[in-house]
Amino acid sequence: MIETIDPGDVILTRKPHACGGSEWTVTRTGADIKMRCNTCGHVVMLDRERFLRRRKAVIRRGPASQIGQTEEHP
């Protein structure tokens, strides 16, 4: 299963940023992923392959990830 990354998702990185923070918010997706450090506000753009290697987990899904998801009724 391919996990999608959407703007607004909060991710945890494998190594902490120089400021000590490991949580980042995704601000743009495409061929490159743009994300902002939740501790110091530093903005970084990584190509998708490098981003997928450096992320550890998705902490919270953003509002864009929840569009189109509906509850199933039995």
C-alpha positions as CSV (number, residue, x, y, z in Angstrom):
1,M,0.0,0.0,0.0
2,I,1.3,3.4,-1.0
3,E,0.9,6.0,1.8
4,T,-0.2,9.4,0.5
5,I,1.3,12.6,1.9
6,D,-0.9,15.7,1.8
7,P,-0.5,19.3,2.8
8,G,-1.2,19.7,6.5
9,D,0.2,16.3,7.6
10,V,2.5,16.4,10.6
11,I,5.4,14.0,10.3
12,L,8.2,12.8,12.5
13,T,11.7,12.6,11.1
14,R,14.3,10.0,11.9
15,K,16.9,12.6,12.9
16,P,16.1,15.8,14.8
17,H,16.6,19.2,13.1
18,A,19.5,21.4,14.4
19,C,17.0,23.2,16.6
20,G,16.1,19.9,18.3
21,G,12.7,19.5,16.8
22,S,11.6,16.4,14.9
23,E,8.1,17.4,14.0
24,W,7.4,18.9,10.6
25,T,4.3,20.1,8.8
26,V,4.0,19.4,5.1
27,T,3.0,22.6,3.2
28,R,3.3,21.4,-0.4
29,T,3.4,18.1,-2.3
30,G,4.3,17.1,-5.8
31,A,7.6,15.9,-7.2
32,D,9.1,17.7,-4.3
33,I,7.8,17.9,-0.7
34,K,8.0,21.3,1.1
35,M,7.8,21.1,4.9
36,R,8.1,23.5,7.8
37,C,9.8,22.7,11.2
38,N,7.2,23.0,14.0
39,T,9.9,24.2,16.5
40,C,11.8,26.9,14.7
41,G,9.8,27.5,11.4
42,H,12.6,26.6,9.1
43,V,11.3,25.6,5.6
44,V,12.9,22.7,3.6
45,M,12.2,21.2,0.2
46,L,13.1,17.6,-0.4
47,D,12.6,15.4,-3.5
48,R,10.0,12.7,-2.8
49,E,12.5,9.8,-2.6
50,R,14.7,11.6,0.0
51,F,11.6,12.7,2.0
52,L,10.3,9.1,2.2
53,R,13.7,7.9,3.5
54,R,13.9,10.6,6.2
55,R,10.4,10.4,7.6
56,K,9.7,8.1,10.5
57,A,6.0,8.3,10.9
58,V,2.9,10.4,10.2
59,I,1.8,11.9,13.5
60,R,-1.4,13.6,12.4
61,R,-3.3,13.8,9.1
62,G,-4.1,17.3,7.8
63,P,-7.5,18.4,6.6
64,A,-6.6,17.7,3.0
65,S,-6.1,14.0,3.8
66,Q,-9.6,13.8,5.1
67,I,-11.4,15.2,2.1
68,G,-13.3,12.5,0.2
69,Q,-13.2,10.0,3.1
70,T,-16.7,9.0,4.1
71,E,-18.0,6.7,6.8
72,E,-19.2,3.4,5.6
73,H,-22.7,2.4,6.7
74,P,-23.6,-1.3,7.2
